[in-house]
C-alpha cells in the first residue's frame, strides 16, 4: 500500500468521524432533515476533493526530462511533474460547502443549541476540508473558506466561543499545511537543481574523457611518426643523408597535418599526402571547423573524394582547407610555376571544391 493511499484513507476516516458527531444529537432539533442534508453535502464535497485525481495522459512518462538552467528551473519542474491542482469547479464547490454547511447546521439545530457538540463539529470538519484544498494547490480558496468559517461561527455563537470550540485548530491546520507544501516545493526544486548540476557535471566529465582520449591518440601517432626520425637524428648527431632529410621533412609535414586537420585524414589521404611530399610538393592541410558536425559516414565520403583529388594533383604547392560554406566541405587549391602569392591567378592549376554529400 502506497503512502498516498494511507493518507487518503486517514482523510476519509477522519472527516467521516467528524461528520458522524452531527448525527449524535442529545436534544430534539427543529429541522433534523436539514441537519442530515448538510452532513451528507459536507461528506460528498469533502470526499470528492480527497479522491479527485487529474486525468492521466496516455503519453505521460514518455517525455524526456527537459534540460533546464537556473532561470527556467521552476517552469521545467512544473512541466515535468503531473499536476495535482484541484480544478476550479471543485475548489468552488468546497468554498460553497464552507459557507453553506455551517449556516445550514446552525439553522437546523436552532439558536438554543448552536454550541452543542452535534452542532459545532463543522468547526473541525470545514477546517479539515480546507486543509485538503490547501494540499490540492488552492491556497486562496482554502483561506477564503477559513475566513467564511470564522465569520459564520462568530455570527452564530460569538467570536470567543468559536475560538474556544475549535476555530483556532482549523486555522492552525491550514497554516501548517501551507508551510508543509512550501517546504515540499522547495525540496523538489532543490532536488531538480541538484539533478541538473549532476547532469552537467557528468557531461563535462565525459567531454574531458573524450578530449583526453583524443590527445592520447594524437601523442601516440606523433611518437609513431617522429620517434624513429628523432632517434636517427640523435644517433647520427644531426648528420643525415638527403633521403633521411626528406624523411624528416615528411614526418614534420605529417605531424602538422595531424595537428591542423585531423578530421580530414584517413589512411588513403595520409598516403597521398606522403606521396606528394616525396615528389617535392609542399602541402598545407588546415581544418578550421567546417567538418565538426559531419557524421562518420559523410566524413568517409568526403575523405575518399579528397584522396582521389590528391592522387591526380601535380601542383608544386597544395592547400587543403575545410570550407565554412554550407554546401562546400573542402577546398583544394594547387599552384605551380612562378607565382608566389595566392593573388597570382595565372599560377593556379588546380581548383576543386568537394561538396557535402546529399543524404
Residue pairs with C-beta under 8 A, 6 or more apart in sequence:
8 50
8 51
11 50
11 128
11 132
12 47
12 50
12 51
14 128
15 42
15 43
15 46
15 47
15 50
15 125
15 128
15 129
16 43
18 121
18 124
18 125
18 128
19 39
19 42
19 43
19 121
19 125
21 117
21 118
21 121
22 35
22 38
22 39
22 105
22 118
22 119
22 121
22 122
23 36
23 39
23 118
24 117
24 118
25 32
25 35
25 109
25 113
25 116
25 118
25 119
26 116
26 118
27 113
27 116
29 35
29 108
29 109
29 110
29 113
30 108
30 109
30 110
31 107
31 108
32 108
34 104
34 107
34 108
35 104
35 105
35 108
35 109
37 104
38 100
38 101
38 104
38 105
38 108
39 105
41 97
41 100
41 101
41 104
42 97
42 101
42 122
42 125
42 126
42 129
45 93
45 94
45 96
45 97
45 129
46 94
46 97
46 125
46 128
46 129
46 132
48 90
48 93
49 86
49 90
49 93
49 94
49 129
49 132
49 133
49 136
50 132
52 86
52 87
52 90
52 136
53 84
54 82
54 83
54 84
54 85
56 82
60 82
65 80
65 195
66 76
66 79
66 80
67 196
67 199
68 76
68 77
68 192
68 196
69 196
70 193
73 189
73 192
73 193
73 196
74 189
76 192
77 188
77 189
77 192
80 192
81 188
83 137
84 136
84 137
85 136
85 137
85 138
86 94
86 133
86 136
86 137
86 138
86 141
91 133
91 136
91 138
91 141
92 141
94 129
94 130
94 132
94 133
94 138
94 141
94 145
95 141
95 144
95 145
95 148
97 126
97 129
98 126
98 129
98 130
98 144
98 145
98 146
98 148
98 149
99 148
99 152
101 122
101 125
101 126
102 122
102 126
102 149
102 152
102 153
102 156
103 152
103 156
105 119
105 122
106 114
106 119
106 152
106 156
108 119
109 116
109 118
109 119
111 156
113 119
114 120
114 156
114 157
115 157
115 161
115 165
120 157
120 165
120 166
122 149
122 153
123 149
123 153
123 162
123 165
123 166
123 167
123 169
123 170
124 166
124 169
124 170
126 145
126 146
126 149
126 170
127 146
127 149
127 166
127 167
127 169
127 170
127 171
127 173
127 174
128 170
128 173
129 145
130 142
130 143
130 145
130 146
130 149
130 170
130 173
130 174
131 142
131 173
131 174
131 177
133 141
133 142
133 145
134 142
134 174
134 177
134 178
134 181
135 177
135 181
137 181
139 178
139 181
142 174
142 177
142 178
143 174
146 170
146 171
146 174
149 167
149 170
150 162
150 167
150 171
153 162
153 165
153 167
154 162
157 165
218 258
218 259
218 262
221 258
222 255
222 258
225 251
225 254
225 255
225 258
226 251
226 252
226 255
229 244
229 247
229 248
229 251
232 240
232 244
233 240
233 248
236 244
240 248
246 278
249 277
250 274
250 277
250 278
253 273
253 277
253 283
254 270
254 273
254 274
256 284
256 285
257 264
257 265
257 270
257 273
257 283
257 285
258 265
260 285
260 286
260 287
261 285
261 286
261 287
261 320
261 322
262 287
263 287
263 291
263 292
263 294
263 299
263 322
264 285
264 287
264 291
264 302
264 303
264 306
264 320
264 322
264 330
265 285
265 303
266 300
266 303
266 307
268 303
268 304
268 307
269 303
269 306
269 307
269 310
271 307
272 307
272 310
272 311
273 283
273 285
273 310
275 311
276 283
276 310
276 313
276 318
277 283
280 316
281 313
281 315
281 316
281 317
281 318
282 316
282 317
282 318
283 317
283 318
283 320
284 317
284 318
284 319
284 320
285 320
285 321
286 319
286 320
286 321
286 322
287 321
287 322
288 321
288 322
288 324
289 322
289 324
290 322
290 323
290 324
290 325
290 329
290 330
291 299
291 302
291 322
291 329
291 330
294 302
294 329
294 356
298 356
298 357
298 359
301 357
302 329
302 330
302 354
302 356
302 357
305 330
305 354
306 320
306 330
306 332
306 354
309 332
309 352
309 354
310 318
310 320
310 332
313 332
313 334
313 350
314 334
314 336
314 349
314 350
315 334
315 335
315 336
315 349
315 350
316 335
316 336
316 337
317 334
317 335
317 336
318 332
318 333
318 334
318 335
318 350
319 331
319 332
319 333
319 334
319 335
320 330
320 331
320 332
321 330
321 331
321 333
322 329
322 330
322 331
323 329
323 330
323 331
323 353
326 356
327 355
327 356
328 353
328 354
328 355
328 356
329 354
329 355
329 356
330 353
330 354
331 351
331 352
331 353
331 354
332 350
332 351
332 352
332 353
332 354
333 342
333 348
333 350
333 351
334 348
334 349
334 350
334 351
335 342
335 344
335 347
335 348
335 349
335 350
336 347
336 349
337 346
337 347
337 349
338 344
338 347
339 346
339 347
339 348
340 347
